[in-house]
Amino acid sequence: MSVELNERRQQLLGGGGSDRVAKQHEAGKMTARERLTKLFDEGSFVETGVFAASAVVTGYGTVEDRPVYAYAQDFTVKAGAMGKVAADKVVRVMELAAKTGAPVVALCDSAGADLRQGAEALDAYARIMKETARLSGVVPQISLILGPCAGGAAFVPALTDVVIAAESCGEMYVTGPQVVSARTGRNVSAKDLGGGKKLAKSGAAQIVTATEDEAIAMARKVLSLLPGNNMEDAPLAASDDLNRQLDIDSYSDAHDLVSRVADFYDYVELSKDYAPNMVTALARLGGRTVGIVANNPAVDEGVLCASACKKAARFVRLCDCYNIPVVTFVNTAGQTTVDENNNAASIAAAADLIFAYGEAVVPKVSVLCGQAVGAAYAAMGSKGNGADMVYAWPKAFVAPINAEAAVRILEDEQLSAGADLGALIKDYEDACGAVATAEAGLADDVIEPSQTRQMLAAALEMLLGKREVALPRKHGNLPL
């Protein structure tokens, strides 16, 4: 290699130069190439498009010895501004990911579009958005928010499977704080608009970490739980004891149950701070990746609100895209109270959840752990909506409305005559309990809570060969 060529290469690899690199470090942020070095296995990253100078670094390498493609916006070059050449590089690396069946990781840190390029800058975003949509459900796509992600740039992460934001430096918003402050007359900061905590509560980010180091480590962990593409299964890992019994017969917080069921008590929760009455998590059971959906009785008795339905529906569809079995723990007091202000939204969101479960063809196993009241029972992975196996704990209760309300309606005359309300409630609970549900064919067995882990593992093993032939169609019309 000539001296001139080597000097040019080193200049390009230096990003925006030592002064701008120093400013990036002073802001508490790594450079694009430093981030990529942390993301990939040591020495495995190969950069592509090196001489196509732009504000993005693209390439490929391995994460835990599995191929992964990535692009990282370089804030030291034009503040990471997106333009035509940058889009060419990003689309190119995404096309390679599609051809080879490997995940794509986006590391976002950009002030926005390259204003000097006008319409071409807008077209750059549009092309990346289209390619992101084209790859959706084909290869996993993970976005890391490690700096500003503003304007049209914010729509790209929103199209990906998992968004991870670093609270220390990540910000994602459509309209910047200066404009919002001017329009509202209030002093609104970037953190107020789209900091990590704000993104978590709104559901725009599925995972929020304190630092970018932690965000990158979490991306590696999520990748380890996902397959390379939609034609593969997630990689097997060492299994915890399948016969480990759960030291639980009821629970007040779904996290206690999810932890006990997962191999080595380890799981990755998605959208933890969004609709906390629903828990969605990736874990391993018997060494295989599973997706767990659980009503959380610790928050509003696990009722199905519009946000909880949308959260669970999106997660079920993610699992179905990538051949990940879905395990559902049902413990809900029903659907949230609906009035004239949220009626339409509640209907649409519940329909999203029902559609997601009904359309999913991956193995689906449900456990009735507590109460399952009203339409929420049908929506939460019921046998009627496609569950392959359903188990019930002895204290499970399945009914159109809660026991007391049912008794007051059905036994009005007896109550007026002085019958004991508590006794009538007990009779109704027995009539709608676990045994009655199993006798009706809506549960395959009544199991002790301690046996839950081994029964789930056995069912999922049996369902490994599951095949469903879909009706010929382009795609379903999701009730958005």
N, C-alpha and C positions, 0 to 999 in steps of 0.2 A: 504494500500500500504506500502510495506517495506521501511525502510529508504534507503537501497541501491538502490532500484528501483526508488524511488523519486529523489535521488541524480543524478542518471543516466539521468532521464528525464530532470531535471533542467540543467544538463550539455549540453545536446543536444539542448534544447531550447535557450541556450546561444550562439549558433552559434560557431564562431571560437574563442570565449573567449573575455574577457573584453578589452584586448589590441587591438585586431583587430576590435572590435566594435568601439573603440575610434578612430582608424584610419579611419574607414568608416565615422564617424561623422566629423572628421577633414577635410575629402575630400568634405564635404557638402552634403553627401548622407545619407539616412536612411538605416537601415538594412532591410532584406527581411521581417521579421515579423512585423516591424514597418510599412512598406508599406502595408502589407496585413491588418493590423489593420485599416489603413486609407481607404482602398478600401471597406471593408465590413461594414455593419451596426454594430453599437456598440455591442460587446459581441456575435456576431453571428458566427465568424470564428471558424471552427473545423479543426484542423490539422490532416492530414492522413500520415501514414508512418513515424511516429515520430522517431521510433527506427532504421529505415533504414537510418543510418547516411550517408549524402551526401551533396553536395553543392546546394541543391534545397529544398525549403519548399513547400509542396503541401497541398491542402485542399479545403474546401467549406464553404459557408455561404450565407448570403443574402445581396443584394444591393437593397435598397428601397423595402425591404420585398419580393424580388424575388430571387430564388436560382441561384447561380453562383459558378463555380469552378475556381480555380486559381493555378498557380505555380509561385514561385518567386525564382530566382537564388540568392544564398547567397554568396556575394563576400567575406565575412569574413571567409568562408571555402574554402580553395584552390583557392581563387580568383574566385569562382563560376564555377570552371572547370567542364565540363560535362563528365560523365562517365556512366558505365553500370547501377549502382544502381540509379543514378539520372534519367536516361532515364526510368527505370522501374517505378519510382514514377510518372513521368510526363505522361507516356502513360497510367498508371493505372487511373489517375484522369481524363484524356481525355475520356477513355472508360466509366467511370461513367457518365460523362457529356453527352455522346451520348445515354446512356441507359435511362437517366432521362430527356433528352431534356432541358439542361441548358447551357448557354454561358460559354466560357472559356476565362480567362484573363491571359496573360503571362507577367510577370514583369522581364525584361531582364537586367542582370548585371553580365557579365561573361567575363573572359579573354580568354575563348575558351575551346578547348578540353583538357581532362586530358591526357597529353602526356605520362604518365606512363602506360596508358592502351592500347596504340597503336591502333590497328584495332578496338578494342572494343569501343573506344571513338568515332571513325568515325561511327561505326554501331549505336551508341547511337543517334547521330544526325539523321541518316537515318531513324531510327524507329520513332522519333518524327516528322520528315518531312512527313513520310507516314501517320501517324495518323492525322496530321494537314490537309493533303489533303483529307483524308477520311471523316473528319468532315466538310469540306468546303461545305457550302450550307445546312448543317444539323443544326448546332448550330452556332450562332455568335461567332467569335473569334477576340479578341482584344489584340494587343501587345503594351506594354509600353517599350520604350527604355530609361532606367534609369541609364545607365552606359555603359561600352564597350559591344559591340555585334559584335564579330569579326569572320572572317572565315566562316566555315559552319554554325555557329550560326546565321549569318545574313540571311540565306535563310529561316529560320523558320518564323520570322515575315513577310517576304515578301509573305508567303503563306496565311497569315491571312487576315481578312476582313478590319480591320482598324489598322494602326500603328500610335501611339502617341509618340512623342519624346520630352524629356525635354532638352531644349537648355543648361541648366546649367550643365548637367552631361551626357546626352545621346550621344553615338557615335556608328555608325553602318557602317562597312566596311568589304570587303572581304580580302584585303591585308593590313597589318598594316603600319603605317606611316614610321617606320624605313626601311622596305623593299622598299617601294615606293620611299623614299628619296634616298636610295642607288642606285636604278635602274635609277632614273631620274636625279640625281645630284642636285636636289632642296630640300630645307628644307620644307618638307610637314608635317603639324601637323595633329593630329587625327580630330580636328575640320574642317580642310581644306578638309579632306577626307569624313568624314561622320558625322559632327556635325548637330544639328537640322536644321539650316538654309539651309545647303547643301542638306539634305534629303528632305526638303520641296520643294526646287526648282527643284530637280530631280524627284519628285513624289514618292520617296521611303517611305516617311512618309506623311500621310494624314492630321495630325494635329501636330503642334509644339507649345509647351508652354514654358514659361520662366523657370519654376521650376518643380520639381517632384511632389510637392503638387498640383500644377495646373494640371499636367498631370493625376494624379490619380482622381482628381475631374472631369476632362473632360471624363475620362473613365466611371465614374458613369453616367454622363449625356448622353453619347452615348448609354450606356446600357439601359437607360430609354426610348430611342427612338426606340429600337429594340425589337422584340419578343424573347422569350426564345429559340425558335427553328422554323424550317420551316413548322411546322404544326399549328402554332399559329399566331395570329395577334399581332402587337405591342400593349402595354397597352394603354387604353384610359386615357386622362387627361382632366382637366378643359378646356373648350373651350372659346376662345375669341368670341365677338359678330360676328356671321356669316354674319350679314347684314352691318357690318362696311364697308363703302365705301372707296375706295382708292383715296386719294387726288393727283391724277396723271393722266396725259393724254399722257405723253411720258416720256422717261428717257434716261439719258446718261450713267448711270452705273447700271448694272443689280442688284447690291446689294440693291439699293433703292427699286426696285420692289419686290425682294425676302423678304425684311424686312417688307414691307407693307402687303404682302399676308399672311405671317406667323402669327399664333396666338401670340398675345402679342409682335409682332415684333421680335420674338426670333427664331434663327436657329443656326445650327452647320454646318459650311462650311467645306467640305473635300477638301484637295489638293488646298488650296487657292493660294499658290505661284507657283504652277505648272500649266502651260498653263492658265494664268489668263484671256484669252479671252473666257474662258468657266467657268461658276459657277456651282458647284454641292453642294447640301446642304440637310441636314435632318432637317425637321421642323414639326410642327403640324398645321393642318388646320381642324377646327371643333373638336379639341381634338384628332384627329387621325394622326399618323405619315405619312408623305408623303416625297417622294424624289423629289427634285426640280433640274431640269437641265435648264440652261439659257445661251444663248450666251451673252457675255458681250460687248456691243458696245463701251464701254470706252477703250477697248484694241483692236486695229487693226480692228475696226468695227465688232468685233465678228466673224471674219473669222474662218473657220474650218481648223486648221493646224493638222498635224499628232498627236501631243501631246494632243490637245484638244479633238480629236476624241477618243483616247485611254482613256483619263480621263473620258469622259462621258460614254463610253461603259462599263468600269469597274464599274462605279457607277450604271448604269441601271441594270447590272447583279446582283449587290449586292441587289438592291431593289427587283428584281424579285425572288432572293433566299428566301427572308424573307417577302414576301407578302406585300410589301410596294408600294402603288400606285405611279406612276411617273407623275409629272406635268412638262411640257416642255414649256418654254417661248422662242419663236423663234424670233431672231432679228440679222440676219447675212448677211454680204455682199457677202457671198459665200465661196468657198474654197480658201485657201491661194494659192499664185502663186507657180506653180510647175515647176521645171526645171529638167535637167538630174541628178541632185544630190539628189533630194528628191521625184522623181516621184513614184518609187516603194513603198517607205515608206508611201507616202500619200494615194496611192491606198489601201494598206493593212489596214491602220488605219481607213480610211473611211468605208471600208468593215466591220471592227470590230464594228463600231458604228451602221451601218445599220443592221448587224446581231443581235446585242444586242437588239435593239428596235423590230426587227421582231420576235425574239424568245420569248421575254418577254410576259408573260400571265397575269400579274397584270393589274389592271385598268390603262389606259394611257389617259391623257387629255392634249391637247396642245393648246397654245394660240399664234396666230400670232400677234406679238406686233409691228413689224416694217417691215423692208425688209427681204425677204426670197428668196435669189437669188441662182439659179442654183441647182446643185445636193445637196447642203447643205440643201435646203428645204426638199428634199426627206429623207435625213439622219436624220433630227431633228424631229423625232416623227410625221411624216406626216400621213394623213389618209390612204394613199396608203400603208404605212408600218406598219399599225396596230393600229393607234390611235383610241380609242373608241369614243372620242368626240374632236372636234376641234372648237375653237372660234377664231374670228378675231377682232382686234381693227379696227376702221374706217380708220386709216392711214396705214394699212397693205398693203404690196406690194409683190406679188409673181410672179416671172418671171424667165426665163432661164438665162438672164444676166441683168445687171443694165440698167436703163431706157435710159440713154444717149447713151450707147453703142448700145442698140437695135435700137434706133432711127437713129443713124448714119448708121447702116446697112440697116434697112428697108426703110428708107425715104431718101436715098441718092439723088434721083432725085429731090425731093421737096427741100431739103437743097441746092442743086446746083442752083435751080431756085429762091433761096432767101427766102424760108420759114423760119419762126421764130423757132429756135431750142427750146427755152423754151416752146413755145406753144405745139410743137410736143411731147416734153417730158411729159408735163402735160397730154396730150391725152393718151399717152402710159401708164402712171401711173394709170389713171382712168380705162383703159382697163384691167389692171392687178391688180386692187385694191381689197379691202376687199369684196365689193359687188359682183364684178365679180367672185371672188374666191368662195363665197357662192353660187352664181348662178350655178357654175360648180359642186356643190356638194362637194367641197373640204373643206368647213367650214360649221359647223352646224348652226352658227348664227354669226351676226356681233353685238358686244356688246360694250358698253361704257367702257372705262378703269376703271371707278369708280366701275363698277359692277363685276369686275373680281373675287374678293374673293368669293362673294356669288354664282356666277355661277359655279366656280370650286367646291365649297362645295356641291352644289346641284348635280352636275355631279358625284362626287365621292360617294355621298350617294346612287345614283341610281345604281352605278356600284359595290356596295358592294357584290352583289350576282353573280358577273361575273364568268363564268366557261368556260374553253376552253378544248376541248379534243385534245391532241397532237397526231400526227401520231406516230405509234409504231417505236421506234428507241432506240438505246443505248444512244447516245447523238449526238448533231450536231458537225460539224467539223469547229470550230471557225477559221476564217482566220487570224491566228496569224502571 
